[in-house]
Amino acid sequence: MFGWTADEAESFAVLDAYVAGGGNFIDTADVYSAWVPGNQGGESETVIGNWLASRRNRSDVVIATKVGAPSHPRLKGLSAATIKSAVDESLTRLRTDYIDLYYTHYDDESVEVGEFLTTLDDLVKAGKVREIAASNISAARLEESLAFSAREGLARYVALQPHYNLVSRDTYEGELADVAARHGLAAVPYYALASGFLTGKYRPGATVESARSAKAATYLSTDRGRRVLEALTTVATARSAEPATVALAWLAARPTVAAPIASARTVAQLPALLAVAELTLTEAELSLLNDASA
């Protein structure tokens, strides 16, 4: 949202409230938000960097960013040269000398895993990056990458960021989740609220003013989407919770998941997200949601 639908002042307010509410893990990418006319990518990192500098709290938060998105205007893919240029640009925008968690944003099968893993290992050794992670990668390439790191004694992926939520389970569950579990990777799913659909505000006949409304509304046209919405409402009503909180609590309870990622554009959207820390779903509630989303 930062540098897209939330300006710097709004973003600072969200970040302040997030930290005040106990949050400490912030996820961004060098390509955010290049899709906006006039943007070049890096706008989100710049906002976060300005906030870190103004609050002087770098050591209190965990910063994750990414490299290699094919939609980046300049720095596409995972060649050694691209990664080396991208990390320095990200560090400059974030106004920090280290990145806690650095993701390969999308796999680049034109590059051997040895090339980008050796480069990432160099960044760890140089102190620019503390840990590395992967997003949007196949089970086979993830397995290959982990095996290469182990064989060569290089930095290894410690986390995985898959597309995963109550209405999008197929991409992660199965082979990819099995690799993560077998190697002890922490899953940190993106689109945890399905572009806002799982907040419960998208319902038949409702009009929602949001940059993501068209995408979120598509879930209403599916049987799975309607079943999930009904189950979410049932559980949320019984627990006096927001549907978004229930959706995140379901995700947090899934095997391998360490923390779900959710976006907040305004401070008013934060309480439902932070409340996940206090909500543990019962087996019956988890079964209801599992069945609805199957």
SULMO-V50498 format. One record per residue. N is the residue number from 1. RES is the residue in one small letter. SS is DSSP state (hx for helix, st for strand, lp for the rest). OMEGA is omega as a letter, one per 20 degrees, with the letter a starting at -180 (* if undefined). BURIAL is I if it has 24 or more other C-alpha atoms within 12 Angstrom, else O. Layout:
N_RES_SS_OMEGA_BURIAL, N_RES_SS_OMEGA_BURIAL
This chain:
1_m_lp_a_I, 2_f_st_a_I, 3_g_lp_r_I, 4_w_lp_r_I, 5_t_lp_r_I, 6_a_st_r_I, 7_d_lp_a_O, 8_e_hx_a_I, 9_a_hx_r_O, 10_e_hx_a_I, 11_s_hx_r_I, 12_f_hx_a_I, 13_a_hx_r_I, 14_v_hx_a_I, 15_l_hx_r_I, 16_d_hx_a_I, 17_a_hx_r_I, 18_y_hx_r_I, 19_v_hx_r_I, 20_a_hx_r_O, 21_g_lp_r_O, 22_g_lp_r_O, 23_g_lp_r_I, 24_n_lp_a_O, 25_f_st_a_I, 26_i_st_a_I, 27_d_st_r_I, 28_t_lp_r_I, 29_a_lp_a_I, 30_d_lp_a_I, 31_v_lp_r_I, 32_y_lp_i_I, 33_s_lp_a_I, 34_a_lp_a_I, 35_w_lp_a_O, 36_v_lp_r_O, 37_p_lp_a_O, 38_g_lp_r_O, 39_n_lp_a_O, 40_q_lp_a_O, 41_g_lp_a_I, 42_g_lp_a_I, 43_e_hx_r_I, 44_s_hx_r_I, 45_e_hx_r_I, 46_t_hx_r_I, 47_v_hx_a_I, 48_i_hx_r_I, 49_g_hx_r_I, 50_n_hx_r_I, 51_w_hx_r_I, 52_l_hx_a_I, 53_a_hx_a_O, 54_s_hx_a_O, 55_r_hx_r_O, 56_r_lp_a_O, 57_n_lp_a_O, 58_r_hx_a_I, 59_s_hx_a_O, 60_d_hx_a_O, 61_v_lp_r_I, 62_v_st_a_I, 63_i_st_r_I, 64_a_st_r_I, 65_t_st_a_I, 66_k_st_r_I, 67_v_st_r_I, 68_g_st_r_I, 69_a_lp_r_I, 70_p_lp_r_I, 71_s_lp_r_O, 72_h_lp_a_I, 73_p_lp_a_O, 74_r_lp_a_O, 75_l_lp_a_I, 76_k_st_r_I, 77_g_lp_a_I, 78_l_lp_r_I, 79_s_lp_r_I, 80_a_hx_a_I, 81_a_hx_r_O, 82_t_hx_a_I, 83_i_hx_a_I, 84_k_hx_r_I, 85_s_hx_a_O, 86_a_hx_a_I, 87_v_hx_r_I, 88_d_hx_r_I, 89_e_hx_r_I, 90_s_hx_r_I, 91_l_hx_r_I, 92_t_hx_a_I, 93_r_hx_r_I, 94_l_hx_r_I, 95_r_lp_a_I, 96_t_lp_r_I, 97_d_lp_r_I, 98_y_lp_r_I, 99_i_st_a_I, 100_d_st_a_I, 101_l_st_a_I, 102_y_st_a_I, 103_y_st_q_I, 104_t_st_a_I, 105_h_lp_r_I, 106_y_lp_r_I, 107_d_lp_r_I, 108_d_lp_a_I, 109_e_lp_r_I, 110_s_lp_a_O, 111_v_lp_r_I, 112_e_lp_a_O, 113_v_hx_r_I, 114_g_hx_a_I, 115_e_hx_a_I, 116_f_hx_r_I, 117_l_hx_r_I, 118_t_hx_r_I, 119_t_hx_r_I, 120_l_hx_r_I, 121_d_hx_r_I, 122_d_hx_r_I, 123_l_hx_r_I, 124_v_hx_r_I, 125_k_hx_a_O, 126_a_lp_r_O, 127_g_lp_r_O, 128_k_lp_a_I, 129_v_st_r_I, 130_r_st_r_I, 131_e_st_r_I, 132_i_st_a_I, 133_a_st_a_I, 134_a_st_r_I, 135_s_st_r_I, 136_n_lp_a_I, 137_i_lp_r_I, 138_s_lp_r_I, 139_a_hx_a_I, 140_a_hx_a_O, 141_r_hx_r_I, 142_l_hx_r_I, 143_e_hx_r_I, 144_e_hx_a_I, 145_s_hx_a_I, 146_l_hx_r_I, 147_a_hx_r_O, 148_f_hx_r_I, 149_s_hx_a_I, 150_a_hx_a_O, 151_r_hx_a_O, 152_e_hx_a_O, 153_g_lp_a_O, 154_l_lp_r_I, 155_a_lp_a_I, 156_r_lp_r_I, 157_y_st_r_I, 158_v_st_a_I, 159_a_st_a_I, 160_l_st_r_I, 161_q_st_a_I, 162_p_lp_r_I, 163_h_st_a_I, 164_y_lp_r_I, 165_n_st_a_I, 166_l_lp_r_I, 167_v_lp_r_I, 168_s_st_a_I, 169_r_lp_a_I, 170_d_lp_a_O, 171_t_lp_a_O, 172_y_lp_a_I, 173_e_lp_a_I, 174_g_lp_a_O, 175_e_hx_a_O, 176_l_hx_r_I, 177_a_hx_r_I, 178_d_hx_r_O, 179_v_hx_r_I, 180_a_hx_a_I, 181_a_hx_a_I, 182_r_hx_a_O, 183_h_hx_r_I, 184_g_lp_r_O, 185_l_lp_r_I, 186_a_st_r_I, 187_a_st_r_I, 188_v_lp_a_I, 189_p_lp_r_I, 190_y_st_a_I, 191_y_lp_a_I, 192_a_lp_r_I, 193_l_lp_r_I, 194_a_hx_r_I, 195_s_hx_r_I, 196_g_hx_a_I, 197_f_hx_a_I, 198_l_hx_r_I, 199_t_hx_r_I, 200_g_lp_a_I, 201_k_lp_r_I, 202_y_lp_a_I, 203_r_lp_a_I, 204_p_lp_r_O, 205_g_lp_a_O, 206_a_lp_r_O, 207_t_lp_a_O, 208_v_lp_r_O, 209_e_lp_a_O, 210_s_lp_r_O, 211_a_lp_a_O, 212_r_lp_a_O, 213_s_hx_a_O, 214_a_hx_a_O, 215_k_hx_a_O, 216_a_hx_a_I, 217_a_hx_a_I, 218_t_hx_a_O, 219_y_hx_r_I, 220_l_hx_a_I, 221_s_hx_a_O, 222_t_lp_r_O, 223_d_hx_a_O, 224_r_hx_a_I, 225_g_hx_a_I, 226_r_hx_r_I, 227_r_hx_a_I, 228_v_hx_a_I, 229_l_hx_r_I, 230_e_hx_r_I, 231_a_hx_r_I, 232_l_hx_a_I, 233_t_hx_r_I, 234_t_hx_a_I, 235_v_hx_a_I, 236_a_hx_r_I, 237_t_hx_a_O, 238_a_hx_a_O, 239_r_hx_a_O, 240_s_lp_a_O, 241_a_lp_r_I, 242_e_lp_r_I, 243_p_hx_r_I, 244_a_hx_r_I, 245_t_hx_r_I, 246_v_hx_r_I, 247_a_hx_r_I, 248_l_hx_r_I, 249_a_hx_r_I, 250_w_hx_a_I, 251_l_hx_a_I, 252_a_hx_a_I, 253_a_lp_a_I, 254_r_lp_r_I, 255_p_lp_r_I, 256_t_lp_a_I, 257_v_st_r_I, 258_a_lp_a_I, 259_a_lp_r_I, 260_p_lp_r_I, 261_i_lp_r_I, 262_a_lp_a_I, 263_s_lp_r_I, 264_a_lp_r_I, 265_r_lp_a_I, 266_t_lp_r_I, 267_v_hx_a_I, 268_a_hx_a_O, 269_q_hx_a_I, 270_l_hx_a_I, 271_p_hx_a_I, 272_a_hx_r_I, 273_l_hx_a_I, 274_l_hx_a_I, 275_a_hx_r_I, 276_v_hx_a_I, 277_a_hx_a_I, 278_e_hx_a_O, 279_l_lp_r_I, 280_t_lp_a_I, 281_l_lp_r_I, 282_t_lp_r_O, 283_e_hx_r_O, 284_a_hx_r_O, 285_e_hx_r_I, 286_l_hx_r_I, 287_s_hx_r_O, 288_l_hx_a_I, 289_l_hx_r_I, 290_n_hx_a_I, 291_d_hx_a_O, 292_a_hx_a_I, 293_s_hx_a_I, 294_a_lp_*_O
